[in-house]
Amino acid sequence: MNNSTSSLVILFFLLIFTCLCEIIAKTDNANTKLYAVYLGHKPHNDHELITDSHHDLLGQVVGSKEEAKKLMVYSYRHGFSGFAAKLTDSQVKEIGELPGVVRIIPNSLYKTHTSRSWNFLGLSKQDSNSLMNKTNQGDGIIIGILDTGIGWGNNSEVFNDKGLGPIPSRWKGSCKEEDNFSASKYCNRKIIGARWYMKGMMEANDLNQTMAERLHKLSALDDNGHGTHVAYTAAGSYVNNVKYYDLNMGTTHGGAPLARLAIYKVGWKSKGTSISNIDVLAAIDDAIKDGVDILSASLGGSINVADIDQSNVLGMGSFHAVSHGIPFIAASGNSGPDSSTVDNNSPWLISVASSNSDRDIVTPLTLGNNKTILAAGLTKGMQQAFAPLVTFINITKGEEIESIADGLKGKVLMLSCGNNKIDPVASLMALKNTGVLAYICAMPPVDQIIDYAQLVHIPIPFFTIDFEQANQIFDYILQCTTNNQDPIIKYGRTEILEGTNTYIKVPSFSSRGPNTFAPEILKPDIAAPGVNILAAVPPHLLKGYNGFNIMSGTSMSAPHVSGIVALLKAAHPNWSPAAIKSALVTTAWNEDTYATEIFSEGNGAKLADPFDFGGGICNPNGAADPGLIYDMDRNDYLNYFCSMGYSNDRIYNATTYHSDAKKSSSSAGIVCPKEVPSRLDMNLPSISIQNLKDSVTIKRTVTNVGNANSLYKLVVKPPRNTAIKVTPDVLKFNAKTTKISFEVKITSTNQRRSKFTFGSLAWSDGKHFVRIPIAVRKQ
């Protein structure tokens, strides 16, 4: 082979090698996924320098700083330090080994988890002694809403800024202008901020910019309705004479009508609601920088996930918010009534379950024997005369309705939908052209009204009844058969029942404890109304209902608490997030303090317990003056991290301000002690013991926030098969003694293993009743 031929062969192989390298590089590039690289607390307040350091760090792995800038999606630099970037598997492994990297979090999706309820909670504008009026309705407080955006312009009543002064000077945020979202149209002194976050959602759903623009309004505008509903519940303005269907709902408003709203759109309509954890982390980071006083998140997806060490960005992001003095309120989830389904379990979060309020919306169904049954369902001003009633025992599937379609004209149909085979929407579609007058579904107790007929635009009145009510109808049909009569039925106008005509409950959809990830942290913390909540939605979503809609879920309960926390922040600006949480829990309505029994619906009706509603149903006026609080600070949460087995380095990086040159003097407090603190000794306003053997002694400390000179006596209700001794059993406060610690010794009086049983421990001075729930399970 001559030199020329040899050169050609070498050149050929070089070309092949280069092409292979390019193919490999492109293949590796195609396999990139979005990750958040979490670096813990920010090292200083020079935000541009922090972002530059992120580019430097990522550049070590991807080859250059310029390439790092191309791959980086978000730089988290306000409330904490970190970034989101597209990385290959090998790059993830490499960057995870770099100094200062606490955790690498893959992009994943969350889901979204609302007026008489405020009167039920004691927050009436007419009551001069209510917390709402004592705090000027939350004026000056800024509530950050992490949800699906906002959908009303500032020329509407629902978010008007009448009576509001200038925007608080501490506010550093802005309304992000887009083609279809004008700051001058949507923002005012009420809605003072509006941002949107989509990069993580785009990555998770394989959307490029063009596809995203075609599918979504790329702005803070709400195309779902959920975010507007949540924002209005927390801090909506007064709207008089609201009509819903033909019901006069009176005057509606949010919990803190004069509070300001900052909107952070993280939820997008995409096969349901799509929420990326990467986007949520970016929104929390901005909210801390913007200057919000409270953060409210009606979303979840982190059941049994660690707070800092795993992909729980709500746990991680909320820790940084709370470290900045920002209470963080989160929905506890809609996966009830099964146990161990509660979401958002971090001890610094206020996790909110659902209750109903003392208002029910019902439609009377009157049988031919003049017996009336109150069904769940809405009629739009219609009142039907008596009509034939038919039911078919053999119909067990939606598609089988077609076999009876010819005989339904002018009749009312009742079917058993409890076997989960007859879907209300599918069966309504099958009934569309039958001429049926109304459709009744018998199913397990219904916690919420869903107008299925309106959802599918089929004008057939739809009602749900429970099986007990269905049996009453079947008894009537049997009597008609015996007497050779035809069964008939009619429905009346939808009615509103209020006050003593209703009973208070935790609905079956509300997620239940215990907290299986850290059972010593009792969850949920508190309950608030979340059943059939009326609030504003974007007007284009529900024409004809004056821009209002009824929704149910813990998504509606969380903003109730957010509005209440706004009032508490206004009343007590120096209270810590833990103090506010304590005040809510210790003053809540429960079996010891409410005038009537509170039930738990689901697997058999029973009285509600702490795994249903934590301390109980929120009592805002009581929380304003709790007497004593169980306070905590950042060091308490650091001890919690130690108890969870996190390494010292990981805790330090995740929670401490430091620079590369020199660690701060506070680092000494980060090193976990040799004797790891017990999670049972966290100063929470609750006690939860998963595996009690013989006995255990627990420590708590209370701080007096009432009269300086006060004497509190013990009131204790031990859980079944336990004995409780508290030392001391009398607490005496004065001007010098504002904090007192006590020990609680819980002893098992039963040798056999048992399920969780419940009790309470309270301190009373004759005016205040400072109560915490207790849950104990014998090992």
Secondary structure, DSSP 8 states (H G I E B T S, - for coil): --HHHHHHHHHHHHHHHHHHHHHHHHHHHHT-EEEEEEEES-SSS-HHHHHHHHHHHHHHHHS-HHHHHHHEEEEE-SSSEEEEEEE-HHHHHHHHTSTT--EEEE--EEEE---HHHHHTT--TT-TTSHHHHTGGGTT-EEEEEES-B---TTSSTT--TT--S--TT----B--BTTB-HHHH-SSSEEEEEE--HHHHHHTT--HHHHHHHS--SSB-SSSHHHHHHHHHH---EEEEEETTEEEEEE--SSTTSEEEEEE-EEESSSEEEEHHHHHHHHHHHHHHT-SEEEE-EE--TT--SSSSS-HHHHHHHHHHHTT--EEEE--S-TTSSS------TTSEEEEEE--SEEEEEEEEETTS-EEEEB---SS-----EEEEE-TT--SGGGGGGGGGG-TT-EEEEE-TTS-S-HHHHHHHHTTS--SEEEEE-S---S---HHHHTT----EEEE-HHHHHHHHHHHHHHHHTT---EEEE---EEEEGGGS-EEE-TTS-----SSSTTS-S--EEEE-SSEEEE--TTTSTTTTTEEEE-SHHHHHHHHHHHHHHHHHH-TT--HHHHHHHHHHT-B-TTTSSS-EEE-SSS-EE--HHHHTT-B--HHHHTS-SEE----HHHHHHHHHHTT--HHHHHHHH--B-SS-B-GGGGGTS--SS---GGGS--SSEEEEEE-SEEEEEEEEEE-S-SSEEEEEEEE--TTEEEEEESSEEEE-SS--EEEEEEEEEE--SS----EEEEEEEE-SS-EEEEEEEEEE-
